[in-house]
Amino acid sequence: MTVVRLMVDSHFPMFVAWGPQLAFIYNDQYSRIMGNKHPAAFGEPFQEVWQEIWTDIRPIVKKALAGEATFHENMPLVVDRKGFPEHAWFTFCYSPIEAASGEIGGMFCTVTETTAQVLSERRNAFQLRLTDSLSPIAAPSEIVSSAIRILGQELDVSRVLFSEIDEDERSFLIRQDWTQKGASSVAGFYRHLDDFASDIITDLTLGHSVVVRNVVTDTRTADHASVYEQAGIQAFIAIPLVKSGKLRIVLQLHQNRPYHWTDLDLQLTQDMAGRCWSAVENARAQAELRAQCDRSQHIFDSMTEGFAIVDAEWRILQINAAGLRISEVSDTPVKGRNFWSIWPELSHETLETCHGDVMKLRQPVTCEQNFDFGRELPSIIELRMYPVPEGGVAIFYRDVTQRKRIVERLKEADQRKDEFLAMLAHELRNPLAPISAAADLLQSRQVDPARAQQTSEIISRQVNHMTSLVDDLMDVSRVTRGLISLADEILDAETVVAAAVEQVRPLIEARQHEIEVQVVREQIWVKGDRKRLVQVLSNLLNNAAKYTPEGGRIRISAEAQGTDAVFVVSDNGIGIVPELIPSAFELFTQAKRSSDRSPGGLGIGLALVKRLVELHGGNVDAESQATGEGSVFTVRLPRVQPESNAASHTSEMNQGSNESSALKILVVDDNKDAADMLAMLLEAAGHDVSVEHSSESALTRASTEVPDVCLLDIGLPDMDGNELARQLRAQPGTSKSTLIAVTGYGQERDRQQTTAAGFAHHFVKPVNVSELMSLLASLSPQDQSSPG
């Protein structure tokens, strides 16, 4: 389901092949790659959809179905998606997909067609090779001979010819041609223009290039097909040169079979034609040739990729500005020097192998090389090597370090996310088992009071545990999104430490730890939010207690160091694996746990600690010598000097009266079980309780009974709790009643909304009963709170 949603929402082409037949399912972006195969291919077996490339990709599919993900960049394939075979290049990643049974049920693939990029690079390389080949030649006929040979070999055509046109005589002379083995030369032949289709001659005269894929079926050539066939021409491209309104020269490419010419074929032919016209011109020919070379040089110099040409002995024949920049070479002359004298630290084995393959096989080769520029980590350079006609090697290269490292970080983050989700599912399911068992036991009607009390305590502990997990998730979410606001008060470090120790003491005592608290006599003051700073230290103490075997030792200290207040929490527990320390404060990072998973938690505590400390202008770090050697966490916060009237300030808990008068309380919640249970708790505390499950009935009950306190759910179906609160405030009888929100919504904006609606207090489900009872104990029927 996750893969399907990803396919629907993604802006990138992707598909899934699923089941025994590998049924082919793809998104809208991928349908553009399919061409005329879409939509008939949807749901069909993958092998049948792409049968023309099945031999090429079958090994990749087998790896995916065996559970191995593979990545392929710029893979060449011959596909049939427009009614004819065409060369195309794709970058894609095949990944296996597990079925519910745990077995591989299919594969998932993201695809990017890189045909345009590859062809663009090929065109650039062709232009450079052509320019380098023609630049040293002076004679026009030799320039033409070399140019048509290079073009013919590049495009693998039957024949390339160069014709001069005499429009007045309605004839043309084939001045030169190049042919493949088996094709006859037609150089020196005269032909009449009227022997060919008038539409084609008209287009050429107007300066339009002509592309014919089949002389028999093309309407422009069908009537003259026999003339073409006698010359061994089944398909052709013709590029004209028109001067002063007259057709002067035509460059043609021939194939001895029907052939689907590509845009690249036309582009390369036009590129070559632009360099050949000068060979049949007068004095302007040389100037035009130099201009063409200058333009090519501009392309070479303005390329963002590094480019260099080396000969068979690794002598640098050419290198562009980007190449010098990427390889961090100074302005010292490089051209003409030996490659290894400039970069002696590179791997001879890798580059020599690639260079040798290109020289021997005359085929492109791609490889990667680490460049050590004296940084902490070496740069990763991708090199693509191509043969050049003179026997050397053209090298395109680019720095792919950032891309590689981003991919690795994404893989690590994805793995941590998966581990976290599995851990979250486990941690949330764990409390449900004892709660469910306790509920079953209470329903058995065979529970004595002692067992009922024990069962009640189990439910309470497990609910508190689940609430703690949810609170941690909400806290880290609010902090990371910048939605948390901090109280700004002057705090005594000793008070903060004492409160943190008090929070964690039950866990410490349960695990029979010894705890040492050491705070210097001198008062240390910090500025911040008391609740959040106590949360920081209690999280560190909680971690120390969980990851220290029973009977361990924990120490917390606070002291002044210069302008900092320094809090240190240490233990003699399992410690932290050294490799994990750099990422210990990242979200969802957690140490390996024992098989009983006793430490528990979600791996977000330290991430929350780090962000809260940073919000207070401080920093936190971790140390651990080795596994089993314990760990030390150090928190540094800026020290402040309190004002004289604040120096003696301490926080004291308000002591509520244990003997409060009974209150008339109205509970409103559409969840009947939740409302009834809360009512029973309040009645057990001596209060007079009424229950309603809708806003309308609550308004009616409140107008007649006039409750002292209203406990209102926010997510009510007919009228939400905020609107209900506003209407209760508007009624004379309940305008002074204390309104308390009891809701599952606990973010800061939710609290702001309930305050604006008239609520005096906001409790998040599950309600902390002790806090609620303490609040009610502080109220009396004669003196009700109002929302300020």
C-alpha positions in Angstrom: 0.0 0.0 0.0 2.9 2.3 0.8 4.5 1.7 -2.6 1.2 2.3 -4.4 0.7 5.6 -2.5 4.3 6.6 -3.3 3.7 5.9 -7.0 0.5 8.0 -7.1 2.0 10.9 -5.2 5.4 10.9 -6.8 6.5 13.3 -9.6 9.0 10.7 -10.8 8.4 7.8 -13.2 8.1 4.4 -11.4 6.5 1.0 -11.7 5.7 -2.2 -9.8 5.9 -5.7 -11.3 4.0 -7.9 -8.9 3.0 -11.6 -8.5 4.0 -14.7 -10.3 3.4 -13.1 -13.8 5.1 -9.8 -12.7 1.9 -7.8 -13.5 3.1 -4.4 -14.7 1.6 -1.4 -12.8 3.0 2.1 -13.3 2.2 5.8 -12.5 1.2 8.6 -14.9 4.8 9.9 -15.2 6.0 6.4 -16.3 3.3 6.2 -18.9 5.2 8.9 -20.9 8.1 6.6 -21.1 5.9 3.8 -22.4 4.9 5.6 -25.6 2.3 3.7 -27.6 2.6 0.7 -25.2 0.3 2.7 -22.9 -2.4 2.0 -21.8 -2.6 -1.6 -23.1 0.5 -2.6 -21.1 -1.1 -1.8 -17.7 -1.5 -5.0 -15.7 0.2 -7.2 -18.4 3.2 -9.5 -17.6 6.4 -7.5 -17.5 8.2 -9.8 -19.9 5.5 -9.3 -22.6 5.4 -5.5 -22.2 9.2 -5.1 -22.6 9.9 -8.3 -24.6 12.4 -6.5 -26.9 14.7 -5.7 -23.9 13.9 -8.8 -21.8 17.3 -10.4 -22.6 19.1 -7.2 -21.4 17.2 -6.8 -18.1 16.4 -10.3 -17.2 19.6 -10.6 -15.0 18.5 -7.4 -13.2 15.0 -8.7 -12.6 16.4 -12.0 -11.3 18.5 -10.1 -8.7 15.5 -8.1 -7.6 13.3 -11.2 -7.2 16.2 -12.8 -5.2 16.0 -9.8 -2.8 18.9 -7.7 -4.2 18.4 -4.0 -5.0 20.5 -2.7 -7.9 21.2 0.7 -9.4 22.0 1.3 -13.1 23.0 4.6 -14.6 22.6 5.5 -18.3 21.9 1.9 -19.3 21.5 1.7 -23.1 18.5 -0.3 -24.4 16.8 -0.7 -27.8 13.1 -0.2 -27.2 10.0 -0.2 -29.5 7.5 2.2 -28.1 6.7 4.4 -31.2 6.3 1.7 -33.8 10.0 1.3 -34.6 13.2 0.3 -32.7 15.1 3.2 -31.1 18.2 3.6 -28.9 17.4 5.0 -25.5 19.2 5.3 -22.2 17.8 5.0 -18.7 18.9 5.4 -15.1 16.9 3.2 -12.7 16.9 1.4 -9.4 15.3 -2.1 -9.0 14.2 -3.0 -5.5 12.5 -6.1 -4.2 9.1 -5.9 -2.5 8.1 -8.3 0.2 4.7 -9.9 0.3 2.8 -10.3 3.6 4.3 -13.8 3.9 7.8 -12.3 4.1 8.7 -13.7 0.7 9.6 -11.5 -2.3 6.4 -10.8 -4.1 7.6 -8.5 -6.8 9.8 -5.5 -7.6 9.7 -1.8 -7.5 11.5 0.5 -9.9 12.1 4.2 -10.2 13.2 5.3 -13.7 14.6 8.4 -15.3 15.1 8.4 -19.0 18.5 10.0 -19.7 18.5 9.6 -23.5 18.6 13.4 -24.0 21.5 13.8 -21.7 23.5 10.9 -23.2 22.8 12.1 -26.7 23.8 15.6 -25.7 27.1 14.3 -24.4 27.6 12.3 -27.5 26.9 15.3 -29.6 29.4 17.4 -27.7 32.0 14.7 -28.0 31.3 14.4 -31.7 31.7 18.1 -32.2 35.0 18.2 -30.4 36.3 15.2 -32.2 35.2 16.6 -35.6 36.8 20.0 -34.8 40.0 18.4 -33.6 40.2 16.3 -36.8 39.5 19.1 -39.2 41.4 22.0 -37.6 44.9 20.9 -38.8 43.7 20.3 -42.5 44.1 23.1 -45.0 42.9 21.6 -48.3 39.1 21.9 -48.8 38.8 18.5 -50.4 40.6 16.8 -47.5 38.4 18.6 -45.0 35.3 17.2 -46.8 36.8 13.7 -47.0 37.6 13.6 -43.3 34.3 15.1 -42.3 32.1 12.8 -44.3 34.1 9.8 -43.1 33.8 10.7 -39.4 30.1 11.4 -39.8 29.5 8.1 -41.7 31.4 6.1 -39.1 29.6 7.9 -36.2 26.1 7.2 -37.6 26.9 3.9 -39.3 25.3 4.7 -42.6 25.8 3.2 -46.0 27.0 6.4 -47.8 27.8 10.1 -47.2 28.1 12.3 -50.2 28.8 16.0 -51.0 27.1 17.5 -54.0 27.4 20.9 -55.8 24.2 22.2 -57.4 23.7 24.1 -60.6 20.2 25.4 -60.5 20.5 27.1 -63.9 21.4 23.8 -65.6 19.0 21.8 -63.3 21.8 19.4 -62.4 24.2 18.5 -59.6 27.7 17.0 -59.4 28.5 14.5 -56.6 31.9 16.0 -55.7 32.9 13.4 -53.0 31.5 10.5 -51.1 32.3 8.0 -48.4 30.9 4.5 -48.3 30.7 1.5 -46.0 32.1 -1.8 -47.2 29.8 -3.2 -49.8 28.3 0.1 -51.0 29.2 1.5 -54.3 30.8 5.0 -54.7 28.9 7.5 -56.8 31.6 10.3 -56.7 31.9 12.2 -60.0 28.4 11.3 -61.2 26.1 13.9 -62.6 22.4 13.8 -62.0 19.4 15.8 -63.2 17.2 17.5 -60.5 14.1 16.5 -62.5 14.9 12.8 -61.9 13.9 13.4 -58.3 10.7 14.4 -56.6 9.9 18.1 -57.1 8.6 18.5 -53.5 12.0 17.5 -52.2 13.9 19.8 -54.5 11.5 22.7 -53.5 12.2 22.0 -49.8 16.0 22.0 -50.4 15.8 25.2 -52.4 14.0 26.8 -49.5 16.8 25.7 -47.2 14.8 23.0 -45.5 16.4 19.7 -44.4 14.7 16.6 -45.9 14.4 13.4 -43.9 13.0 10.2 -45.7 12.7 7.0 -43.8 11.5 4.8 -46.7 11.6 5.9 -50.4 8.8 3.4 -51.3 6.3 4.5 -48.7 7.1 8.2 -48.5 4.6 10.2 -50.7 7.4 12.6 -51.8 9.6 9.8 -53.2 7.2 6.9 -54.1 7.0 8.0 -57.8 10.8 8.0 -58.1 11.5 5.0 -55.9 13.2 3.1 -58.8 15.8 5.9 -59.3 16.7 5.8 -55.6 16.8 2.0 -55.5 19.2 1.8 -58.5 21.6 3.9 -56.5 21.2 1.6 -53.4 19.2 4.2 -51.5 16.2 3.1 -49.3 16.3 6.1 -46.8 18.2 9.4 -46.7 18.8 12.7 -45.1 19.6 15.8 -47.3 21.0 19.0 -45.8 21.0 22.1 -48.2 23.2 25.2 -48.4 21.3 28.1 -49.9 23.3 31.2 -50.9 21.7 34.3 -52.3 18.4 32.5 -52.7 19.9 29.7 -54.7 20.6 26.1 -53.8 24.4 25.6 -53.9 25.4 22.5 -51.9 23.7 19.4 -50.6 25.1 17.0 -48.0 23.4 13.6 -48.0 23.3 10.5 -45.8 22.1 7.2 -47.4 21.0 3.9 -46.0 20.5 0.8 -48.1 17.5 -0.3 -46.1 14.4 1.5 -44.7 15.7 3.4 -41.6 14.1 5.6 -38.9 16.4 8.6 -38.6 16.7 10.1 -35.1 16.9 13.8 -34.1 20.6 13.1 -33.2 21.3 11.9 -36.7 19.9 15.1 -38.1 21.7 17.2 -35.6 25.1 15.6 -36.2 24.7 15.9 -39.9 23.8 19.5 -39.6 26.8 20.0 -37.2 29.1 18.5 -39.8 27.6 20.4 -42.7 28.3 23.6 -40.9 32.0 22.8 -41.0 32.1 21.5 -44.5 30.6 24.4 -46.4 33.8 26.4 -46.1 35.7 23.7 -48.1 33.8 24.7 -51.3 33.8 28.4 -50.6 36.5 31.0 -51.7 38.5 33.0 -49.3 35.6 33.2 -46.9 35.8 29.5 -46.4 38.9 29.7 -44.2 37.4 32.5 -42.1 34.1 30.5 -41.7 36.1 27.5 -40.6 38.0 29.5 -38.0 34.6 30.9 -36.7 33.2 27.4 -36.4 36.3 26.3 -34.5 36.0 29.3 -32.2 32.4 28.4 -31.4 33.4 24.8 -30.6 36.2 26.1 -28.4 33.7 28.3 -26.6 31.5 25.2 -25.9 34.6 23.4 -24.7 35.6 26.2 -22.3 32.1 26.9 -21.0 31.3 23.3 -20.1 30.6 22.7 -16.4 32.1 19.3 -16.6 35.8 18.7 -16.6 37.3 17.7 -19.9 40.7 16.6 -20.9 42.4 14.6 -23.7 45.4 12.5 -23.1 47.5 10.5 -25.6 48.6 6.9 -25.4 51.5 8.0 -23.1 49.3 10.0 -20.7 50.5 13.3 -22.1 47.8 16.0 -21.6 46.8 17.3 -25.0 43.9 19.4 -23.9 42.1 20.4 -20.7 39.3 22.9 -20.0 38.8 25.5 -17.2 36.3 23.3 -15.4 38.7 20.4 -15.5 41.4 22.5 -13.8 38.9 23.7 -11.2 37.5 20.3 -10.3 41.0 18.8 -9.9 42.2 21.9 -8.0 45.1 22.5 -10.3 46.7 26.0 -10.2 47.3 28.3 -13.1 50.6 26.5 -13.8 50.6 25.3 -17.4 49.3 21.8 -17.6 48.9 21.2 -21.4 51.8 19.0 -22.7 52.8 17.7 -19.3 52.5 14.0 -18.2 49.2 13.3 -16.3 51.0 11.4 -13.4 53.4 14.2 -12.8 50.5 16.4 -11.9 48.4 13.9 -9.9 50.9 11.3 -8.6 48.6 10.3 -5.7 45.8 8.9 -7.9 45.3 5.1 -8.3 47.4 4.0 -11.3 45.7 0.6 -11.3 42.1 2.0 -11.8 42.9 4.7 -14.3 45.5 2.6 -16.3 42.9 -0.1 -16.6 40.2 2.2 -17.9 42.7 4.0 -20.2 44.0 0.7 -21.6 40.4 -0.6 -22.3 39.6 2.6 -24.2 42.8 2.4 -26.2 42.5 -1.3 -27.0 38.7 -1.7 -27.5 38.0 1.8 -28.8 34.8 1.9 -26.6 33.7 4.3 -23.8 34.5 3.3 -20.2 33.2 4.8 -16.9 35.0 4.6 -13.6 35.3 6.5 -10.2 38.4 7.7 -8.5 39.0 9.2 -5.1 40.9 12.5 -5.2 42.6 13.4 -1.9 42.8 17.2 -1.7 44.0 17.2 1.9 40.5 17.3 3.2 39.0 15.1 6.0 37.4 13.0 3.3 38.5 12.5 -0.3 36.4 13.7 -3.2 34.8 11.2 -5.4 35.3 12.0 -9.1 33.4 10.2 -11.9 35.3 9.8 -15.1 33.9 8.9 -18.5 36.6 8.0 -21.1 36.0 8.0 -24.9 38.4 7.1 -27.7 39.5 9.8 -30.1 40.4 9.2 -33.7 44.1 10.1 -33.2 44.5 7.3 -30.7 44.2 9.2 -27.5 41.5 9.3 -24.8 38.9 12.0 -24.2 38.0 12.2 -20.5 34.8 13.9 -19.1 34.8 14.1 -15.3 32.7 15.6 -12.5 32.7 15.7 -8.8 30.0 13.4 -7.5 31.1 13.5 -3.8 28.0 15.4 -2.6 25.6 13.2 -4.5 27.2 10.0 -3.1 27.2 11.2 0.4 23.6 12.4 0.2 22.6 9.0 -1.0 24.4 7.3 1.9 22.8 9.7 4.4 19.4 9.0 2.9 20.0 5.3 3.2 21.0 5.6 6.8 18.1 7.8 7.6 15.7 5.4 5.9 17.1 2.5 7.9 16.8 4.4 11.2 13.2 5.3 10.2 12.3 1.7 9.6 13.9 0.6 12.8 12.0 3.3 14.7 8.7 2.4 13.2 9.2 -1.3 14.2 10.3 -0.2 17.7 7.3 2.2 18.0 4.9 -0.6 17.1 6.5 -2.9 19.7 6.5 -0.3 22.4 2.8 0.7 21.8 1.7 -3.0 21.6 3.5 -4.0 24.8 1.2 -2.1 27.3 -1.9 -3.3 25.5 -1.3 -6.9 26.5 -1.5 -6.4 30.3 -4.3 -3.8 29.9 -6.3 -6.3 27.9 -5.6 -9.1 30.3 -6.6 -6.9 33.3 -9.9 -6.0 31.6 -10.7 -9.7 31.0 -9.8 -10.4 34.7 -12.1 -7.6 36.0 -15.0 -9.0 33.8 -14.6 -12.5 35.3 -16.5 -11.4 38.5 -14.1 -13.6 40.5 -11.7 -10.9 41.6 -11.2 -10.2 45.3 -10.5 -6.6 46.4 -6.8 -7.1 46.7 -6.5 -8.6 43.2 -8.8 -5.8 41.9 -6.4 -3.2 43.4 -3.4 -4.9 41.9 -5.2 -5.1 38.5 -6.1 -1.4 38.7 -2.5 -0.5 39.5 -1.3 -2.5 36.4 -3.7 -0.7 34.1 -2.7 2.7 35.6 1.0 1.9 35.1 0.6 0.8 31.5 -1.6 3.7 30.6 1.0 6.1 32.1 3.7 4.3 30.0 1.7 4.8 26.8 1.0 8.4 27.7 4.7 8.9 28.3 5.5 7.5 24.8 2.9 9.7 23.1 4.1 12.8 25.1 7.7 12.1 24.0 6.6 11.9 20.3 4.6 15.1 20.6 7.4 16.9 22.4 10.0 16.1 19.8 7.6 17.0 17.0 6.9 20.4 18.5 10.5 21.1 19.3 11.9 20.1 15.9 9.2 22.2 14.1 9.8 25.2 16.3 6.3 25.2 17.8 7.4 25.2 21.5 7.5 28.3 23.6 9.8 28.5 26.6 9.0 30.2 29.9 11.7 32.8 30.8 12.6 32.7 34.5 15.7 32.7 36.7 16.3 29.2 38.1 18.6 27.8 40.8 20.6 24.8 39.3 20.2 22.9 42.6 16.4 23.2 42.4 16.4 21.9 38.8 18.6 18.9 39.7 16.5 18.0 42.7 13.3 18.1 40.7 14.8 15.8 38.0 16.1 13.3 40.6 12.7 13.3 42.2 11.0 12.4 38.9 13.3 9.5 38.1 13.7 8.2 41.7 10.9 5.5 41.4 12.8 4.0 38.4 16.1 4.2 40.2 14.8 2.6 43.3 13.0 -0.1 41.3 16.3 -1.1 39.6 18.1 -0.8 43.0 20.6 1.8 41.7 22.8 4.0 43.9 22.5 7.7 43.0 24.9 10.4 44.0 23.9 14.0 43.8 26.7 16.6 44.0 25.9 20.3 43.6 28.4 22.9 44.7 27.4 25.1 47.7 27.7 28.3 45.6 24.3 29.0 44.0 24.4 28.6 40.2 21.7 30.4 38.3 20.4 29.8 34.7 17.7 31.3 32.7 15.0 29.3 31.0 12.0 27.1 31.3 11.9 25.1 34.6 9.8 22.3 33.2 11.9 21.8 30.1 15.3 21.9 31.9 14.0 19.4 34.5 12.9 17.3 31.4 16.4 17.5 30.0 18.1 16.2 33.2 15.3 13.6 33.9 15.7 12.2 30.4 19.5 11.8 30.9 18.9 10.2 34.4 16.2 8.0 32.9 18.6 6.8 30.2 21.2 6.1 32.8 18.8 4.1 34.9 17.5 2.0 31.9 20.9 1.3 30.4 22.7 0.4 33.7 22.3 -3.1 35.0 20.4 -3.4 38.4 22.4 -2.3 41.4 24.5 0.1 39.4 25.8 3.6 40.2 24.5 6.9 38.8 25.9 10.3 39.5 24.6 13.8 38.7 26.5 17.0 39.4 26.2 20.7 38.8 29.0 23.3 39.0 30.1 26.6 37.5 32.8 26.6 34.9 33.6 30.1 33.8 30.5 31.6 32.2 28.8 28.2 32.0 26.6 26.1 34.3 27.7 22.5 33.8 25.5 19.5 34.6 27.0 16.1 34.3 25.1 12.8 34.4 27.3 9.6 34.5 26.8 5.9 35.1 28.6 2.6 35.1 26.1 0.9 32.7 26.5 -0.6 29.3 28.0 2.5 27.7 27.8 3.6 24.1 29.4 2.0 21.1 32.1 4.5 20.0 30.8 4.4 16.4 27.3 5.5 17.7 28.5 8.5 19.7 28.5 11.0 16.7 24.9 10.2 15.9 23.7 9.6 19.5 21.6 12.8 19.5 20.1 12.3 16.1 16.4 11.5 15.9 15.5 7.7 16.2 19.0 6.7 17.1 19.1 4.0 19.8 21.7 1.7 21.2 21.4 -2.0 20.5 19.2 -3.6 23.1 19.3 -7.0 24.8 17.0 -9.8 23.6 14.5 -9.0 26.3 14.3 -5.4 25.1 14.3 -4.3 28.7 15.6 -0.8 28.2 12.6 0.1 26.0 12.0 3.6 24.7 11.8 5.1 21.2 15.3 6.5 20.7 14.1 10.1 20.7 15.0 11.1 24.2 18.5 12.3 23.4 17.3 14.1 20.3 14.8 16.0 22.5 17.5 16.7 25.1 19.8 18.2 22.4 17.1 20.5 20.9 15.9 21.7 24.3 19.4 22.5 25.4 20.1 24.4 22.2 16.9 26.3 22.6 18.3 27.5 26.0 21.6 28.6 24.3 23.6 25.6 25.5 25.1 22.4 24.2 25.3 18.7 25.2 27.8 16.0 24.4 28.3 12.4 25.2 31.4 10.3 26.2 32.0 6.6 26.6 35.2 4.7 26.7 33.8 1.4 25.4 30.9 -1.0 25.7 30.4 -1.9 29.4 32.4 1.1 30.6 29.5 3.4 31.3 28.7 6.8 29.8 29.0 10.5 30.6 26.6 13.2 29.4 27.6 16.9 29.9 25.1 19.8 29.5 26.4 23.3 29.4 24.1 26.3 29.8 24.9 30.0 30.1 25.1 31.3 33.7 23.2 34.4 34.6 23.3 36.8 37.6 19.8 37.1 39.1 18.3 40.4 40.2 18.3 40.9 44.0 14.5 40.5 44.3 14.7 37.2 42.3 17.6 35.6 44.1 15.5 34.1 46.8 12.7 32.9 44.5 11.9 29.2 44.7 9.1 27.2 43.3 6.7 25.7 45.8 4.0 23.2 45.2 0.5 24.5 46.1 -1.0 22.3 48.8 -4.6 21.7 48.0 -7.1 21.1 50.8 -7.7 17.4 51.4 -11.2 18.2 52.6 -12.9 20.1 49.7 -16.6 20.6 49.5 -18.5 18.4 47.0 -18.9 20.0 43.6 -21.7 19.7 41.1 -19.9 18.5 38.0 -21.2 18.0 34.4 -19.2 15.6 32.2 -19.7 15.9 28.5 -18.1 13.3 26.2 -19.5 11.4 23.2 -17.4 8.4 24.2 -19.8 6.7 26.7 -17.1 4.5 28.3 -14.8 7.4 28.8 -17.5 9.6 30.2 -18.9 6.9 32.6 -15.4 5.9 33.9 -14.6 9.6 34.6 -17.9 10.1 36.3 -17.4 7.1 38.6 -13.9 8.4 39.6 -15.4 11.8 40.4 -18.3 10.3 42.4 -15.9 8.1 44.3 -14.2 11.4 45.3 -17.5 12.7 46.7 -18.7 14.9 43.9 -22.2 15.1 42.5 -21.8 14.2 38.8 -24.0 14.4 35.7 -23.1 12.9 32.3 -24.2 13.9 28.8 -23.0 12.7 25.4 -23.9 15.6 23.2 -23.6 19.4 23.2 -27.3 20.1 22.9 -28.3 17.9 25.8 -25.4 19.3 27.8 -26.7 22.9 27.3 -30.2 21.8 28.5 -28.9 20.0 31.6 -26.6 22.9 32.4 -29.4 25.5 32.3 -31.4 23.6 34.8 -28.8 22.1 37.2 -26.1 25.0 36.9 -23.0 22.9 37.6 -20.0 24.3 39.4 -17.5 22.6 37.0 -18.0 21.4 33.4 -15.5 18.8 32.0 -16.0 19.0 28.3 -14.5 16.9 25.4 -13.5 19.0 22.4 -14.2 16.5 19.6 -18.0 16.4 20.0 -20.0 15.5 16.9 -22.9 18.0 16.9 -21.1 21.0 18.3 -17.4 21.0 19.2 -16.3 21.6 22.8 -15.0 25.1 22.1 -18.4 26.3 20.7 -20.1 24.6 23.6 -17.9 26.5 26.1 -18.7 29.8 24.4 -22.4 29.1 24.7 -22.1 28.0 28.4 -20.2 31.3 29.1 -23.1 33.2 27.4 -25.7 31.6 29.7 -26.3 33.5 33.0 -26.4 30.4 35.1 -23.1 28.9 33.8 -21.2 32.1 33.1 -19.2 31.6 36.4 -18.8 27.8 36.1 -15.3 26.5 35.8 -14.8 25.0 32.4 -12.1 22.3 32.0 -11.2 20.9 28.6 -10.6 17.1 28.5 -9.3 16.2 25.1 -6.9 14.2 23.0 -5.7 17.5 21.4 -2.6 18.7 23.3 -0.6 21.0 21.0 0.1 24.6 21.9 -2.4 25.9 19.3 -5.1 23.6 20.8 -4.5 25.1 24.2 -4.7 28.6 22.8 -8.1 27.8 21.2 -9.6 26.4 24.4 -8.4 29.4 26.4 -9.9 31.7 23.8 -13.2 29.7 24.0 -13.5 30.3 27.8 -11.8 27.2 29.3 -9.9 27.8 32.6 -7.9 24.6 32.4 -6.8 22.1 29.7 -6.2 18.3 30.3 -4.9 15.9 27.7 -6.3 12.4 27.6 -5.7 10.1 29.3 -6.3 12.5 32.2 -3.8 12.5 35.1 -6.4 11.7 37.8 -4.2 13.0 40.6 -3.7 16.4 39.0 -7.5 16.6 38.2 -8.4 15.7 41.8 -5.9 18.3 43.1 -7.4 21.0 40.9 -11.0 20.1 42.0 -9.9 20.1 45.6 -8.7 23.7 45.2 -12.2 24.8 44.0 -15.3 25.4 46.0 -19.0 25.9 45.0 -18.9 29.4 46.4 -15.8 30.7 44.6 -15.5 29.5 41.0 -12.6 30.4 38.7 -13.2 32.3 35.6 -11.1 32.3 32.4 -9.1 35.4 33.2 
